Amino acid sequence: MVEKYIEENGKLPSKHSKDESIKQLGNWVSYSKKRYVENSMKDNIKTLWEEFMKTHKKYSKKQKRFTSI
């Protein structure tokens, strides 16, 4: 769903959106970024997250922080 949102809107969903479905997606992205930085993801999820962020790095202002491996 997040990838579909990015394709349709050209940006990551905002956790501050007034639209509840967009807000939920934004919260998921934010929470996932936090867990990645804290190194609290399982390895298989971490790998998927790294692939996701590499694919969509142009949409994240703080990308270096999240994909410096």
N, CA, C and O atoms as a DFTB+ gen file, in Angstrom:
276 C
 N C O
     1  1       0.813      -1.191       0.000
     2  2       0.000       0.000       0.000
     3  2       0.859       1.258       0.000
     4  3       0.519       2.244      -0.655
     5  1       1.964       1.229       0.727
     6  2       2.841       2.399       0.765
     7  2       3.429       2.648      -0.624
     8  3       3.491       3.789      -1.082
     9  1       3.857       1.581      -1.287
    10  2       4.423       1.755      -2.625
    11  2       3.391       2.310      -3.599
    12  3       3.718       3.148      -4.439
    13  1       2.159       1.853      -3.494
    14  2       1.099       2.372      -4.358
    15  2       0.883       3.859      -4.080
    16  3       0.719       4.648      -5.010
    17  1       0.882       4.240      -2.807
    18  2       0.727       5.649      -2.450
    19  2       1.860       6.484      -3.056
    20  3       1.614       7.553      -3.614
    21  1       3.101       5.996      -2.945
    22  2       4.249       6.717      -3.486
    23  2       4.124       6.858      -4.997
    24  3       4.365       7.938      -5.536
    25  1       3.753       5.789      -5.687
    26  2       3.598       5.834      -7.140
    27  2       2.542       6.847      -7.561
    28  3       2.722       7.571      -8.541
    29  1       1.445       6.897      -6.822
    30  2       0.340       7.788      -7.180
    31  2       0.583       9.236      -6.778
    32  3       0.069      10.147      -7.427
    33  1       1.362       9.468      -5.715
    34  2       1.505      10.813      -5.175
    35  2       2.912      11.395      -5.253
    36  3       3.106      12.585      -5.005
    37  1       3.884      10.573      -5.592
    38  2       5.248      11.060      -5.744
    39  2       5.894      11.497      -4.442
    40  3       6.799      12.331      -4.449
    41  1       5.442      10.945      -3.325
    42  2       6.021      11.280      -2.020
    43  2       5.635      10.204      -1.019
    44  3       4.733       9.401      -1.258
    45  1       6.338      10.206       0.106
    46  2       5.992       9.290       1.191
    47  2       4.733       9.792       1.885
    48  3       4.501      11.001       1.926
    49  1       3.921       8.904       2.427
    50  2       2.730       9.335       3.160
    51  2       3.122      10.044       4.458
    52  3       4.122       9.697       5.086
    53  1       2.336      11.026       4.846
    54  2       2.619      11.814       6.044
    55  2       1.859      11.283       7.255
    56  3       0.670      10.976       7.174
    57  1       2.558      11.184       8.361
    58  2       1.884      10.784       9.600
    59  2       1.039      11.923      10.159
    60  3       0.332      11.743      11.150
    61  1       1.107      13.081       9.535
    62  2       0.331      14.245       9.965
    63  2      -0.875      14.510       9.061
    64  3      -1.562      15.520       9.220
    65  1      -1.127      13.620       8.130
    66  2      -2.243      13.788       7.198
    67  2      -3.580      13.792       7.941
    68  3      -3.735      13.142       8.974
    69  1      -4.529      14.529       7.398
    70  2      -5.883      14.531       7.955
    71  2      -6.656      13.289       7.510
    72  3      -7.620      12.886       8.160
    73  1      -6.232      12.696       6.414
    74  2      -6.837      11.464       5.914
    75  2      -6.302      10.302       6.750
    76  3      -5.095      10.058       6.764
    77  1      -7.168       9.598       7.434
    78  2      -6.757       8.547       8.364
    79  2      -5.975       7.417       7.695
    80  3      -5.037       6.887       8.290
    81  1      -6.341       7.040       6.472
    82  2      -5.625       5.952       5.812
    83  2      -4.199       6.372       5.446
    84  3      -3.268       5.574       5.555
    85  1      -4.030       7.616       5.013
    86  2      -2.695       8.135       4.700
    87  2      -1.893       8.290       5.990
    88  3      -0.704       7.975       6.037
    89  1      -2.548       8.771       7.015
    90  2      -1.901       8.944       8.314
    91  2      -1.385       7.599       8.843
    92  3      -0.288       7.524       9.396
    93  1      -2.173       6.552       8.669
    94  2      -1.773       5.216       9.117
    95  2      -0.538       4.743       8.352
    96  3       0.382       4.177       8.943
    97  1      -0.518       4.973       7.047
    98  2       0.658       4.606       6.248
    99  2       1.880       5.406       6.689
   100  3       2.979       4.866       6.814
   101  1       1.671       6.698       6.923
   102  2       2.762       7.566       7.380
   103  2       3.315       7.127       8.721
   104  3       4.526       7.155       8.941
   105  1       2.429       6.723       9.618
   106  2       2.868       6.225      10.924
   107  2       3.681       4.949      10.773
   108  3       4.669       4.753      11.480
   109  1       3.270       4.077       9.853
   110  2       4.008       2.843       9.615
   111  2       5.420       3.149       9.107
   112  3       6.392       2.551       9.570
   113  1       5.529       4.080       8.155
   114  2       6.840       4.450       7.613
   115  2       7.706       5.034       8.727
   116  3       8.872       4.665       8.872
   117  1       7.133       5.942       9.509
   118  2       7.871       6.580      10.599
   119  2       8.353       5.554      11.631
   120  3       9.508       5.585      12.055
   121  1       7.468       4.658      12.022
   122  2       7.807       3.621      12.995
   123  2       8.887       2.690      12.438
   124  3       9.804       2.293      13.156
   125  1       8.771       2.353      11.170
   126  2       9.763       1.477      10.546
   127  2      11.131       2.142      10.486
   128  3      12.147       1.490      10.727
   129  1      11.166       3.439      10.165
   130  2      12.431       4.175      10.162
   131  2      13.058       4.144      11.551
   132  3      14.258       3.907      11.695
   133  1      12.244       4.382      12.564
   134  2      12.732       4.396      13.940
   135  2      13.306       3.036      14.326
   136  3      14.397       2.958      14.891
   137  1      12.582       1.979      14.026
   138  2      13.057       0.629      14.362
   139  2      14.340       0.292      13.610
   140  3      15.208      -0.400      14.143
   141  1      14.466       0.774      12.378
   142  2      15.675       0.525      11.609
   143  2      16.869       1.220      12.263
   144  3      17.927       0.617      12.442
   145  1      16.689       2.474      12.613
   146  2      17.762       3.243      13.235
   147  2      18.168       2.622      14.568
   148  3      19.352       2.587      14.903
   149  1      17.202       2.137      15.320
   150  2      17.477       1.516      16.617
   151  2      17.984       0.078      16.483
   152  3      18.293      -0.574      17.480
   153  1      18.065      -0.404      15.256
   154  2      18.501      -1.772      14.962
   155  2      17.642      -2.807      15.694
   156  3      18.156      -3.782      16.243
   157  1      16.325      -2.578      15.693
   158  2      15.425      -3.492      16.399
   159  2      14.506      -4.268      15.455
   160  3      13.444      -4.741      15.861
   161  1      14.921      -4.394      14.200
   162  2      14.156      -5.189      13.236
   163  2      14.762      -6.580      13.125
   164  3      15.972      -6.750      13.270
   165  1      13.926      -7.561      12.870
   166  2      14.435      -8.897      12.553
   167  2      15.183      -8.801      11.229
   168  3      14.881      -7.941      10.402
   169  1      16.141      -9.667      11.033
   170  2      16.999      -9.592       9.849
   171  2      16.222      -9.624       8.537
   172  3      16.526      -8.866       7.616
   173  1      15.224     -10.497       8.449
   174  2      14.477     -10.588       7.186
   175  2      13.669      -9.315       6.925
   176  3      13.537      -8.893       5.776
   177  1      13.132      -8.707       7.971
   178  2      12.386      -7.452       7.821
   179  2      13.349      -6.311       7.502
   180  3      13.042      -5.442       6.686
   181  1      14.501      -6.316       8.142
   182  2      15.513      -5.292       7.892
   183  2      15.938      -5.300       6.426
   184  3      16.085      -4.245       5.809
   185  1      16.133      -6.487       5.880
   186  2      16.519      -6.609       4.471
   187  2      15.436      -6.031       3.558
   188  3      15.737      -5.300       2.614
   189  1      14.188      -6.362       3.843
   190  2      13.077      -5.816       3.050
   191  2      13.003      -4.296       3.185
   192  3      12.759      -3.597       2.201
   193  1      13.210      -3.783       4.393
   194  2      13.164      -2.334       4.621
   195  2      14.286      -1.635       3.843
   196  3      14.061      -0.595       3.224
   197  1      15.481      -2.204       3.876
   198  2      16.604      -1.605       3.147
   199  2      16.324      -1.571       1.649
   200  3      16.633      -0.582       0.984
   201  1      15.749      -2.631       1.119
   202  2      15.387      -2.657      -0.300
   203  2      14.332      -1.593      -0.603
   204  3      14.420      -0.888      -1.609
   205  1      13.341      -1.484       0.273
   206  2      12.283      -0.489       0.094
   207  2      12.868       0.922       0.092
   208  3      12.540       1.724      -0.783
   209  1      13.724       1.233       1.057
   210  2      14.271       2.588       1.154
   211  2      15.232       2.898       0.013
   212  3      15.300       4.043      -0.434
   213  1      15.968       1.915      -0.464
   214  2      16.844       2.145      -1.618
   215  2      16.006       2.447      -2.855
   216  3      16.355       3.316      -3.654
   217  1      14.914       1.735      -3.003
   218  2      14.032       1.950      -4.149
   219  2      13.385       3.326      -4.110
   220  3      13.171       3.945      -5.152
   221  1      13.074       3.806      -2.911
   222  2      12.329       5.060      -2.765
   223  2      13.139       6.159      -2.083
   224  3      12.564       7.048      -1.455
   225  1      14.468       6.108      -2.199
   226  2      15.305       7.049      -1.471
   227  2      15.093       8.505      -1.878
   228  3      15.318       9.402      -1.066
   229  1      14.678       8.754      -3.083
   230  2      14.502      10.145      -3.495
   231  2      13.326      10.823      -2.792
   232  3      13.186      12.044      -2.862
   233  1      12.489      10.050      -2.124
   234  2      11.343      10.615      -1.425
   235  2      11.611      10.896       0.045
   236  3      10.764      11.467       0.731
   237  1      12.766      10.507       0.528
   238  2      13.071      10.686       1.941
   239  2      14.162      11.732       2.126
   240  3      15.268      11.575       1.608
   241  1      13.859      12.791       2.857
   242  2      14.816      13.876       3.105
   243  2      15.986      13.406       3.954
   244  3      17.099      13.910       3.807
   245  1      15.748      12.455       4.831
   246  2      16.767      11.985       5.761
   247  2      17.300      10.619       5.344
   248  3      17.673       9.812       6.195
   249  1      17.338      10.361       4.059
   250  2      17.669       9.038       3.564
   251  2      19.016       8.528       4.040
   252  3      19.126       7.352       4.386
   253  1      20.049       9.366       4.071
   254  2      21.373       8.886       4.459
   255  2      21.324       8.239       5.842
   256  3      22.002       7.242       6.089
   257  1      20.540       8.795       6.718
   258  2      20.421       8.274       8.081
   259  2      19.833       6.868       8.088
   260  3      20.166       6.066       8.961
   261  1      18.977       6.563       7.144
   262  2      18.266       5.290       7.165
   263  2      18.877       4.219       6.290
   264  3      18.546       3.044       6.447
   265  1      19.752       4.579       5.379
   266  2      20.298       3.534       4.514
   267  2      21.812       3.438       4.578
   268  3      22.406       2.688       3.804
   269  1      22.443       4.160       5.461
   270  2      23.887       4.001       5.561
   271  2      24.181       2.656       6.214
   272  3      23.997       2.463       7.415
   273  1      24.630       1.766       5.403
   274  2      24.822       0.370       5.831
   275  2      26.302       0.088       5.982
   276  3      26.685      -1.028       6.334
